[in-house]
Amino acid sequence: MARPRKPLAERINRLARREGDHLVWEGQIKDGKPYLDRVGNPARILLNLTEHPDYQIRRDEGLCDDHRCIEPHHYRVIRERKFKYDDQASTPWRDPRDTGSSYSDRELEEIAENVELLRAEEITEEDLGIFPEHIRAEILKRARATA
């Protein structure tokens, strides 16, 4: 009889080590990226994205250049657009990096979307006038932190 599989978080703890502000993956590397069988990038587990296939992660190149790093704070989470079922809403996901957030799930989505638009220079700070002051301030704060 086969041994039962260990929980994914336990496997990640065993195969990763802390180096300063980086969590370095010492497990399998596939196509130059950390890889965990049946999951993909182990950072998906740390970001609670295993049940959310419509969200992808990308390394934030401005924060980290180590290809082995799986530190959740060094990744951007991107919601993929569902072309086949455009009318269906994405699965709700709460970012575990936002501790004690007073924003609703919808507000957090709007903040993340507008931070990306500001980064890509598709909108300006003046375009954020449609949002309440506390949301506008949070969008600007996050956009400046990642610039």
KOLLUMMI-379007 format. One record per atom (N, C-alpha, C): residue number from 1; residue in one letter; atom name; x, y, z. Coordinates in steps of 0.2 Angstrom, whole numbers. Example, Ala and Ser with C-alpha at 12.3 -4.5 7.8 and 13.67 -1.06 7.14 Angstrom:
BEGIN
+-----+------+------+-------+-------+-------+
! pos ! code ! site !    px !    py !    pz !
+-----+------+------+-------+-------+-------+
!   1 !    A !    N !    66 !   -28 !    39 !
!   1 !    A !   CA !    62 !   -22 !    39 !
!   1 !    A !    C !    66 !   -16 !    39 !
!   2 !    S !    N !    64 !   -11 !    35 !
!   2 !    S !   CA !    68 !    -5 !    36 !
!   2 !    S !    C !    64 !     0 !    39 !
+-----+------+------+-------+-------+-------+
END
This chain:
BEGIN
+-----+------+------+-------+-------+-------+
! pos ! code ! site !    px !    py !    pz !
+-----+------+------+-------+-------+-------+
!   1 !    M !    N !     4 !    -6 !     0 !
!   1 !    M !   CA !     0 !     0 !     0 !
!   1 !    M !    C !     4 !     6 !     0 !
!   2 !    A !    N !     3 !    11 !    -4 !
!   2 !    A !   CA !     7 !    17 !    -5 !
!   2 !    A !    C !     6 !    22 !     1 !
!   3 !    R !    N !    11 !    25 !     3 !
!   3 !    R !   CA !    11 !    30 !     8 !
!   3 !    R !    C !     6 !    36 !     7 !
!   4 !    P !    N !     3 !    38 !    11 !
!   4 !    P !   CA !    -2 !    44 !    10 !
!   4 !    P !    C !     3 !    50 !     8 !
!   5 !    R !    N !     0 !    54 !     4 !
!   5 !    R !   CA !     4 !    60 !     2 !
!   5 !    R !    C !     4 !    65 !     8 !
!   6 !    K !    N !     9 !    69 !     8 !
!   6 !    K !   CA !    10 !    74 !    14 !
!   6 !    K !    C !     6 !    80 !    11 !
!   7 !    P !    N !     4 !    84 !    16 !
!   7 !    P !   CA !     0 !    90 !    14 !
!   7 !    P !    C !     5 !    95 !    10 !
!   8 !    L !    N !     2 !    99 !     5 !
!   8 !    L !   CA !     7 !   103 !     1 !
!   8 !    L !    C !    11 !   108 !     5 !
!   9 !    A !    N !     8 !   111 !    10 !
!   9 !    A !   CA !    12 !   116 !    14 !
!   9 !    A !    C !    18 !   113 !    17 !
!  10 !    E !    N !    17 !   106 !    19 !
!  10 !    E !   CA !    22 !   103 !    23 !
!  10 !    E !    C !    28 !   101 !    17 !
!  11 !    R !    N !    26 !    99 !    11 !
!  11 !    R !   CA !    31 !    98 !     6 !
!  11 !    R !    C !    35 !   105 !     4 !
!  12 !    I !    N !    31 !   110 !     4 !
!  12 !    I !   CA !    34 !   116 !     2 !
!  12 !    I !    C !    39 !   118 !     8 !
!  13 !    N !    N !    37 !   118 !    14 !
!  13 !    N !   CA !    42 !   119 !    20 !
!  13 !    N !    C !    48 !   115 !    20 !
!  14 !    R !    N !    47 !   109 !    18 !
!  14 !    R !   CA !    53 !   104 !    17 !
!  14 !    R !    C !    58 !   106 !    11 !
!  15 !    L !    N !    55 !   109 !     6 !
!  15 !    L !   CA !    59 !   110 !     0 !
!  15 !    L !    C !    61 !   117 !    -1 !
!  16 !    A !    N !    59 !   121 !     4 !
!  16 !    A !   CA !    61 !   128 !     3 !
!  16 !    A !    C !    65 !   131 !     9 !
!  17 !    R !    N !    69 !   136 !     8 !
!  17 !    R !   CA !    73 !   139 !    14 !
!  17 !    R !    C !    73 !   146 !    13 !
!  18 !    R !    N !    74 !   150 !    19 !
!  18 !    R !   CA !    73 !   157 !    19 !
!  18 !    R !    C !    80 !   160 !    18 !
!  19 !    E !    N !    81 !   164 !    14 !
!  19 !    E !   CA !    88 !   168 !    12 !
!  19 !    E !    C !    86 !   175 !    12 !
!  20 !    G !    N !    87 !   179 !    18 !
!  20 !    G !   CA !    85 !   186 !    18 !
!  20 !    G !    C !    78 !   187 !    18 !
!  21 !    D !    N !    76 !   191 !    13 !
!  21 !    D !   CA !    68 !   192 !    12 !
!  21 !    D !    C !    66 !   187 !     6 !
!  22 !    H !    N !    70 !   182 !     4 !
!  22 !    H !   CA !    68 !   177 !    -1 !
!  22 !    H !    C !    66 !   170 !     2 !
!  23 !    L !    N !    61 !   167 !    -1 !
!  23 !    L !   CA !    60 !   160 !     1 !
!  23 !    L !    C !    62 !   156 !    -5 !
!  24 !    V !    N !    68 !   153 !    -5 !
!  24 !    V !   CA !    71 !   150 !   -11 !
!  24 !    V !    C !    69 !   142 !   -11 !
!  25 !    W !    N !    67 !   141 !   -17 !
!  25 !    W !   CA !    65 !   134 !   -19 !
!  25 !    W !    C !    71 !   129 !   -20 !
!  26 !    E !    N !    71 !   124 !   -17 !
!  26 !    E !   CA !    76 !   119 !   -18 !
!  26 !    E !    C !    74 !   113 !   -21 !
!  27 !    G !    N !    68 !   113 !   -23 !
!  27 !    G !   CA !    65 !   107 !   -27 !
!  27 !    G !    C !    66 !   107 !   -34 !
!  28 !    Q !    N !    61 !   104 !   -38 !
!  28 !    Q !   CA !    62 !   103 !   -45 !
!  28 !    Q !    C !    61 !   110 !   -48 !
!  29 !    I !    N !    65 !   111 !   -54 !
!  29 !    I !   CA !    64 !   117 !   -58 !
!  29 !    I !    C !    62 !   115 !   -65 !
!  30 !    K !    N !    57 !   118 !   -68 !
!  30 !    K !   CA !    55 !   116 !   -74 !
!  30 !    K !    C !    54 !   122 !   -78 !
!  31 !    D !    N !    57 !   122 !   -84 !
!  31 !    D !   CA !    57 !   128 !   -89 !
!  31 !    D !    C !    60 !   134 !   -85 !
!  32 !    G !    N !    65 !   133 !   -80 !
!  32 !    G !   CA !    68 !   139 !   -77 !
!  32 !    G !    C !    64 !   142 !   -71 !
!  33 !    K !    N !    58 !   138 !   -69 !
!  33 !    K !   CA !    54 !   141 !   -64 !
!  33 !    K !    C !    53 !   135 !   -59 !
!  34 !    P !    N !    52 !   137 !   -52 !
!  34 !    P !   CA !    50 !   132 !   -47 !
!  34 !    P !    C !    44 !   128 !   -49 !
!  35 !    Y !    N !    44 !   122 !   -48 !
!  35 !    Y !   CA !    39 !   117 !   -50 !
!  35 !    Y !    C !    37 !   112 !   -45 !
!  36 !    L !    N !    31 !   111 !   -43 !
!  36 !    L !   CA !    29 !   106 !   -39 !
!  36 !    L !    C !    23 !   102 !   -43 !
!  37 !    D !    N !    24 !    95 !   -43 !
!  37 !    D !   CA !    20 !    91 !   -47 !
!  37 !    D !    C !    13 !    92 !   -45 !
!  38 !    R !    N !     8 !    92 !   -50 !
!  38 !    R !   CA !     1 !    93 !   -50 !
!  38 !    R !    C !    -1 !   100 !   -47 !
!  39 !    V !    N !     4 !   105 !   -46 !
!  39 !    V !   CA !     2 !   111 !   -44 !
!  39 !    V !    C !     5 !   117 !   -49 !
!  40 !    G !    N !    11 !   116 !   -51 !
!  40 !    G !   CA !    15 !   121 !   -55 !
!  40 !    G !    C !    19 !   124 !   -50 !
!  41 !    N !    N !    19 !   131 !   -50 !
!  41 !    N !   CA !    23 !   135 !   -46 !
!  41 !    N !    C !    21 !   134 !   -39 !
!  42 !    P !    N !    25 !   132 !   -34 !
!  42 !    P !   CA !    23 !   132 !   -27 !
!  42 !    P !    C !    21 !   138 !   -24 !
!  43 !    A !    N !    22 !   144 !   -27 !
!  43 !    A !   CA !    20 !   150 !   -24 !
!  43 !    A !    C !    12 !   150 !   -25 !
!  44 !    R !    N !     9 !   147 !   -29 !
!  44 !    R !   CA !     2 !   146 !   -30 !
!  44 !    R !    C !    -1 !   143 !   -23 !
!  45 !    I !    N !     2 !   139 !   -20 !
!  45 !    I !   CA !     0 !   136 !   -14 !
!  45 !    I !    C !     0 !   141 !    -8 !
!  46 !    L !    N !     6 !   145 !    -8 !
!  46 !    L !   CA !     7 !   150 !    -3 !
!  46 !    L !    C !     2 !   156 !    -4 !
!  47 !    L !    N !    -1 !   157 !   -10 !
!  47 !    L !   CA !    -6 !   162 !   -11 !
!  47 !    L !    C !   -13 !   160 !   -11 !
!  48 !    N !    N !   -14 !   153 !    -9 !
!  48 !    N !   CA !   -21 !   150 !    -9 !
!  48 !    N !    C !   -24 !   150 !   -16 !
!  49 !    L !    N !   -20 !   149 !   -21 !
!  49 !    L !   CA !   -23 !   149 !   -28 !
!  49 !    L !    C !   -24 !   142 !   -31 !
!  50 !    T !    N !   -24 !   137 !   -27 !
!  50 !    T !   CA !   -25 !   130 !   -30 !
!  50 !    T !    C !   -32 !   129 !   -32 !
!  51 !    E !    N !   -37 !   132 !   -29 !
!  51 !    E !   CA !   -44 !   131 !   -31 !
!  51 !    E !    C !   -46 !   136 !   -36 !
!  52 !    H !    N !   -42 !   140 !   -39 !
!  52 !    H !   CA !   -43 !   146 !   -43 !
!  52 !    H !    C !   -39 !   146 !   -50 !
!  53 !    P !    N !   -41 !   142 !   -54 !
!  53 !    P !   CA !   -37 !   141 !   -61 !
!  53 !    P !    C !   -38 !   147 !   -65 !
!  54 !    D !    N !   -42 !   152 !   -64 !
!  54 !    D !   CA !   -43 !   158 !   -68 !
!  54 !    D !    C !   -38 !   164 !   -65 !
!  55 !    Y !    N !   -34 !   162 !   -61 !
!  55 !    Y !   CA !   -29 !   167 !   -58 !
!  55 !    Y !    C !   -22 !   164 !   -60 !
!  56 !    Q !    N !   -18 !   168 !   -62 !
!  56 !    Q !   CA !   -11 !   167 !   -64 !
!  56 !    Q !    C !    -6 !   171 !   -60 !
!  57 !    I !    N !     0 !   169 !   -59 !
!  57 !    I !   CA !     5 !   173 !   -55 !
!  57 !    I !    C !    11 !   174 !   -60 !
!  58 !    R !    N !    14 !   180 !   -59 !
!  58 !    R !   CA !    20 !   182 !   -63 !
!  58 !    R !    C !    25 !   185 !   -58 !
!  59 !    R !    N !    31 !   184 !   -59 !
!  59 !    R !   CA !    36 !   186 !   -54 !
!  59 !    R !    C !    36 !   194 !   -55 !
!  60 !    D !    N !    37 !   198 !   -50 !
!  60 !    D !   CA !    37 !   205 !   -51 !
!  60 !    D !    C !    45 !   206 !   -51 !
!  61 !    E !    N !    47 !   207 !   -58 !
!  61 !    E !   CA !    54 !   208 !   -59 !
!  61 !    E !    C !    57 !   214 !   -56 !
!  62 !    G !    N !    54 !   219 !   -54 !
!  62 !    G !   CA !    57 !   224 !   -50 !
!  62 !    G !    C !    59 !   223 !   -43 !
!  63 !    L !    N !    55 !   218 !   -40 !
!  63 !    L !   CA !    57 !   216 !   -33 !
!  63 !    L !    C !    62 !   210 !   -33 !
!  64 !    C !    N !    62 !   206 !   -37 !
!  64 !    C !   CA !    66 !   199 !   -36 !
!  64 !    C !    C !    68 !   197 !   -43 !
!  65 !    D !    N !    75 !   195 !   -43 !
!  65 !    D !   CA !    78 !   193 !   -49 !
!  65 !    D !    C !    80 !   185 !   -49 !
!  66 !    D !    N !    79 !   182 !   -43 !
!  66 !    D !   CA !    81 !   176 !   -42 !
!  66 !    D !    C !    75 !   171 !   -44 !
!  67 !    H !    N !    77 !   167 !   -49 !
!  67 !    H !   CA !    72 !   163 !   -53 !
!  67 !    H !    C !    69 !   157 !   -48 !
!  68 !    R !    N !    73 !   156 !   -43 !
!  68 !    R !   CA !    71 !   150 !   -38 !
!  68 !    R !    C !    66 !   153 !   -32 !
!  69 !    C !    N !    65 !   159 !   -32 !
!  69 !    C !   CA !    62 !   163 !   -26 !
!  69 !    C !    C !    54 !   161 !   -27 !
!  70 !    I !    N !    51 !   159 !   -21 !
!  70 !    I !   CA !    44 !   158 !   -21 !
!  70 !    I !    C !    40 !   162 !   -16 !
!  71 !    E !    N !    44 !   167 !   -14 !
!  71 !    E !   CA !    41 !   172 !    -9 !
!  71 !    E !    C !    34 !   175 !   -12 !
!  72 !    P !    N !    29 !   174 !    -8 !
!  72 !    P !   CA !    22 !   177 !   -11 !
!  72 !    P !    C !    22 !   184 !   -13 !
!  73 !    H !    N !    26 !   188 !    -9 !
!  73 !    H !   CA !    26 !   196 !   -10 !
!  73 !    H !    C !    30 !   198 !   -16 !
!  74 !    H !    N !    34 !   193 !   -19 !
!  74 !    H !   CA !    38 !   194 !   -25 !
!  74 !    H !    C !    34 !   192 !   -31 !
!  75 !    Y !    N !    27 !   191 !   -31 !
!  75 !    Y !   CA !    23 !   189 !   -36 !
!  75 !    Y !    C !    17 !   194 !   -37 !
!  76 !    R !    N !    15 !   195 !   -43 !
!  76 !    R !   CA !     9 !   198 !   -45 !
!  76 !    R !    C !     4 !   193 !   -47 !
!  77 !    V !    N !    -2 !   194 !   -44 !
!  77 !    V !   CA !    -8 !   189 !   -46 !
!  77 !    V !    C !   -12 !   192 !   -52 !
!  78 !    I !    N !   -13 !   189 !   -57 !
!  78 !    I !   CA !   -17 !   191 !   -63 !
!  78 !    I !    C !   -23 !   187 !   -64 !
!  79 !    R !    N !   -29 !   190 !   -64 !
!  79 !    R !   CA !   -35 !   187 !   -66 !
!  79 !    R !    C !   -35 !   186 !   -74 !
!  80 !    E !    N !   -35 !   180 !   -76 !
!  80 !    E !   CA !   -36 !   178 !   -83 !
!  80 !    E !    C !   -43 !   180 !   -85 !
!  81 !    R !    N !   -44 !   182 !   -91 !
!  81 !    R !   CA !   -51 !   183 !   -94 !
!  81 !    R !    C !   -53 !   177 !   -97 !
!  82 !    K !    N !   -60 !   175 !   -95 !
!  82 !    K !   CA !   -63 !   169 !   -98 !
!  82 !    K !    C !   -66 !   170 !  -104 !
!  83 !    F !    N !   -63 !   168 !  -110 !
!  83 !    F !   CA !   -66 !   170 !  -116 !
!  83 !    F !    C !   -72 !   165 !  -118 !
!  84 !    K !    N !   -72 !   159 !  -116 !
!  84 !    K !   CA !   -77 !   155 !  -117 !
!  84 !    K !    C !   -84 !   156 !  -113 !
!  85 !    Y !    N !   -83 !   158 !  -107 !
!  85 !    Y !   CA !   -89 !   160 !  -103 !
!  85 !    Y !    C !   -88 !   167 !  -100 !
!  86 !    D !    N !   -88 !   172 !  -104 !
!  86 !    D !   CA !   -87 !   179 !  -102 !
!  86 !    D !    C !   -92 !   181 !   -97 !
!  87 !    D !    N !   -98 !   179 !   -97 !
!  87 !    D !   CA !  -103 !   181 !   -93 !
!  87 !    D !    C !  -102 !   178 !   -86 !
!  88 !    Q !    N !   -98 !   173 !   -85 !
!  88 !    Q !   CA !   -97 !   170 !   -78 !
!  88 !    Q !    C !   -92 !   174 !   -74 !
!  89 !    A !    N !   -94 !   175 !   -68 !
!  89 !    A !   CA !   -89 !   179 !   -64 !
!  89 !    A !    C !   -83 !   175 !   -62 !
!  90 !    S !    N !   -78 !   178 !   -60 !
!  90 !    S !   CA !   -72 !   174 !   -58 !
!  90 !    S !    C !   -73 !   171 !   -51 !
!  91 !    T !    N !   -69 !   166 !   -49 !
!  91 !    T !   CA !   -70 !   163 !   -43 !
!  91 !    T !    C !   -68 !   168 !   -38 !
!  92 !    P !    N !   -71 !   169 !   -32 !
!  92 !    P !   CA !   -68 !   174 !   -27 !
!  92 !    P !    C !   -62 !   172 !   -24 !
!  93 !    W !    N !   -57 !   176 !   -23 !
!  93 !    W !   CA !   -51 !   175 !   -20 !
!  93 !    W !    C !   -49 !   181 !   -16 !
!  94 !    R !    N !   -47 !   179 !   -10 !
!  94 !    R !   CA !   -44 !   184 !    -5 !
!  94 !    R !    C !   -37 !   184 !    -5 !
!  95 !    D !    N !   -33 !   189 !    -6 !
!  95 !    D !   CA !   -26 !   189 !    -6 !
!  95 !    D !    C !   -24 !   188 !     1 !
!  96 !    P !    N !   -20 !   183 !     3 !
!  96 !    P !   CA !   -18 !   181 !    10 !
!  96 !    P !    C !   -12 !   187 !    12 !
!  97 !    R !    N !    -9 !   190 !     7 !
!  97 !    R !   CA !    -4 !   195 !     9 !
!  97 !    R !    C !    -8 !   202 !    12 !
!  98 !    D !    N !   -14 !   203 !    10 !
!  98 !    D !   CA !   -18 !   208 !    13 !
!  98 !    D !    C !   -21 !   206 !    20 !
!  99 !    T !    N !   -17 !   207 !    25 !
!  99 !    T !   CA !   -19 !   206 !    32 !
!  99 !    T !    C !   -23 !   212 !    35 !
! 100 !    G !    N !   -28 !   210 !    38 !
! 100 !    G !   CA !   -32 !   215 !    41 !
! 100 !    G !    C !   -35 !   220 !    36 !
! 101 !    S !    N !   -36 !   219 !    30 !
! 101 !    S !   CA !   -39 !   223 !    25 !
! 101 !    S !    C !   -46 !   225 !    27 !
! 102 !    S !    N !   -48 !   231 !    26 !
! 102 !    S !   CA !   -55 !   234 !    27 !
! 102 !    S !    C !   -59 !   234 !    21 !
! 103 !    Y !    N !   -56 !   232 !    15 !
! 103 !    Y !   CA !   -59 !   233 !     9 !
! 103 !    Y !    C !   -63 !   226 !     7 !
! 104 !    S !    N !   -68 !   227 !     4 !
! 104 !    S !   CA !   -72 !   221 !     1 !
! 104 !    S !    C !   -69 !   218 !    -4 !
! 105 !    D !    N !   -71 !   212 !    -6 !
! 105 !    D !   CA !   -68 !   208 !   -12 !
! 105 !    D !    C !   -68 !   212 !   -18 !
! 106 !    R !    N !   -74 !   215 !   -19 !
! 106 !    R !   CA !   -75 !   219 !   -26 !
! 106 !    R !    C !   -70 !   225 !   -25 !
! 107 !    E !    N !   -69 !   229 !   -20 !
! 107 !    E !   CA !   -65 !   234 !   -19 !
! 107 !    E !    C !   -57 !   232 !   -20 !
! 108 !    L !    N !   -56 !   226 !   -18 !
! 108 !    L !   CA !   -49 !   224 !   -19 !
! 108 !    L !    C !   -48 !   222 !   -26 !
! 109 !    E !    N !   -53 !   220 !   -29 !
! 109 !    E !   CA !   -52 !   218 !   -37 !
! 109 !    E !    C !   -51 !   225 !   -40 !
! 110 !    E !    N !   -55 !   230 !   -39 !
! 110 !    E !   CA !   -54 !   236 !   -42 !
! 110 !    E !    C !   -48 !   240 !   -41 !
! 111 !    I !    N !   -45 !   239 !   -35 !
! 111 !    I !   CA !   -39 !   242 !   -33 !
! 111 !    I !    C !   -33 !   238 !   -37 !
! 112 !    A !    N !   -33 !   232 !   -37 !
! 112 !    A !   CA !   -28 !   228 !   -41 !
! 112 !    A !    C !   -29 !   230 !   -49 !
! 113 !    E !    N !   -35 !   230 !   -51 !
! 113 !    E !   CA !   -35 !   231 !   -59 !
! 113 !    E !    C !   -33 !   238 !   -60 !
! 114 !    N !    N !   -34 !   243 !   -56 !
! 114 !    N !   CA !   -32 !   250 !   -57 !
! 114 !    N !    C !   -25 !   251 !   -56 !
! 115 !    V !    N !   -22 !   247 !   -52 !
! 115 !    V !   CA !   -14 !   248 !   -51 !
! 115 !    V !    C !   -11 !   245 !   -57 !
! 116 !    E !    N !   -14 !   240 !   -60 !
! 116 !    E !   CA !   -11 !   237 !   -66 !
! 116 !    E !    C !   -12 !   242 !   -72 !
! 117 !    L !    N !   -17 !   245 !   -72 !
! 117 !    L !   CA !   -19 !   250 !   -77 !
! 117 !    L !    C !   -14 !   256 !   -77 !
! 118 !    L !    N !   -13 !   259 !   -70 !
! 118 !    L !   CA !    -8 !   264 !   -69 !
! 118 !    L !    C !    -1 !   262 !   -71 !
! 119 !    R !    N !     1 !   256 !   -69 !
! 119 !    R !   CA !     8 !   254 !   -71 !
! 119 !    R !    C !     9 !   253 !   -79 !
! 120 !    A !    N !     3 !   251 !   -82 !
! 120 !    A !   CA !     4 !   251 !   -90 !
! 120 !    A !    C !     3 !   258 !   -93 !
! 121 !    E !    N !     1 !   263 !   -89 !
! 121 !    E !   CA !     0 !   270 !   -91 !
! 121 !    E !    C !    -6 !   270 !   -96 !
! 122 !    E !    N !   -11 !   266 !   -95 !
! 122 !    E !   CA !   -17 !   266 !   -98 !
! 122 !    E !    C !   -22 !   271 !   -95 !
! 123 !    I !    N !   -21 !   273 !   -89 !
! 123 !    I !   CA !   -25 !   278 !   -86 !
! 123 !    I !    C !   -20 !   283 !   -82 !
! 124 !    T !    N !   -23 !   288 !   -80 !
! 124 !    T !   CA !   -19 !   293 !   -76 !
! 124 !    T !    C !   -22 !   294 !   -69 !
! 125 !    E !    N !   -18 !   297 !   -65 !
! 125 !    E !   CA !   -21 !   298 !   -58 !
! 125 !    E !    C !   -27 !   302 !   -58 !
! 126 !    E !    N !   -28 !   307 !   -63 !
! 126 !    E !   CA !   -35 !   310 !   -64 !
! 126 !    E !    C !   -41 !   306 !   -65 !
! 127 !    D !    N !   -40 !   300 !   -69 !
! 127 !    D !   CA !   -45 !   296 !   -70 !
! 127 !    D !    C !   -48 !   292 !   -64 !
! 128 !    L !    N !   -44 !   292 !   -58 !
! 128 !    L !   CA !   -46 !   289 !   -52 !
! 128 !    L !    C !   -51 !   293 !   -48 !
! 129 !    G !    N !   -53 !   299 !   -51 !
! 129 !    G !   CA !   -58 !   303 !   -48 !
! 129 !    G !    C !   -64 !   300 !   -46 !
! 130 !    I !    N !   -66 !   295 !   -50 !
! 130 !    I !   CA !   -72 !   291 !   -49 !
! 130 !    I !    C !   -73 !   287 !   -43 !
! 131 !    F !    N !   -67 !   286 !   -40 !
! 131 !    F !   CA !   -67 !   282 !   -34 !
! 131 !    F !    C !   -67 !   286 !   -27 !
! 132 !    P !    N !   -70 !   283 !   -22 !
! 132 !    P !   CA !   -69 !   287 !   -15 !
! 132 !    P !    C !   -62 !   288 !   -13 !
! 133 !    E !    N !   -61 !   293 !    -9 !
! 133 !    E !   CA !   -54 !   295 !    -7 !
! 133 !    E !    C !   -50 !   289 !    -5 !
! 134 !    H !    N !   -53 !   285 !     0 !
! 134 !    H !   CA !   -49 !   280 !     3 !
! 134 !    H !    C !   -47 !   275 !    -2 !
! 135 !    I !    N !   -51 !   273 !    -7 !
! 135 !    I !   CA !   -49 !   268 !   -12 !
! 135 !    I !    C !   -44 !   271 !   -17 !
! 136 !    R !    N !   -45 !   278 !   -19 !
! 136 !    R !   CA !   -40 !   281 !   -23 !
! 136 !    R !    C !   -33 !   281 !   -20 !
! 137 !    A !    N !   -33 !   283 !   -14 !
! 137 !    A !   CA !   -27 !   283 !   -10 !
! 137 !    A !    C !   -23 !   276 !   -10 !
! 138 !    E !    N !   -27 !   271 !    -9 !
! 138 !    E !   CA !   -24 !   264 !    -9 !
! 138 !    E !    C !   -21 !   262 !   -16 !
! 139 !    I !    N !   -25 !   264 !   -21 !
! 139 !    I !   CA !   -22 !   263 !   -28 !
! 139 !    I !    C !   -16 !   266 !   -29 !
! 140 !    L !    N !   -16 !   273 !   -27 !
! 140 !    L !   CA !    -9 !   276 !   -28 !
! 140 !    L !    C !    -4 !   274 !   -24 !
! 141 !    K !    N !    -5 !   272 !   -18 !
! 141 !    K !   CA !     0 !   269 !   -13 !
! 141 !    K !    C !     3 !   263 !   -16 !
! 142 !    R !    N !    -1 !   258 !   -19 !
! 142 !    R !   CA !     1 !   252 !   -21 !
! 142 !    R !    C !     5 !   253 !   -28 !
! 143 !    A !    N !     2 !   257 !   -32 !
! 143 !    A !   CA !     6 !   259 !   -38 !
! 143 !    A !    C !    13 !   262 !   -37 !
! 144 !    R !    N !    13 !   266 !   -32 !
! 144 !    R !   CA !    20 !   269 !   -31 !
! 144 !    R !    C !    25 !   264 !   -28 !
! 145 !    A !    N !    22 !   260 !   -24 !
! 145 !    A !   CA !    26 !   254 !   -20 !
! 145 !    A !    C !    29 !   250 !   -25 !
! 146 !    T !    N !    26 !   248 !   -31 !
! 146 !    T !   CA !    28 !   244 !   -36 !
! 146 !    T !    C !    32 !   247 !   -42 !
! 147 !    A !    N !    32 !   254 !   -42 !
! 147 !    A !   CA !    35 !   257 !   -47 !
! 147 !    A !    C !    42 !   257 !   -47 !
+-----+------+------+-------+-------+-------+
END
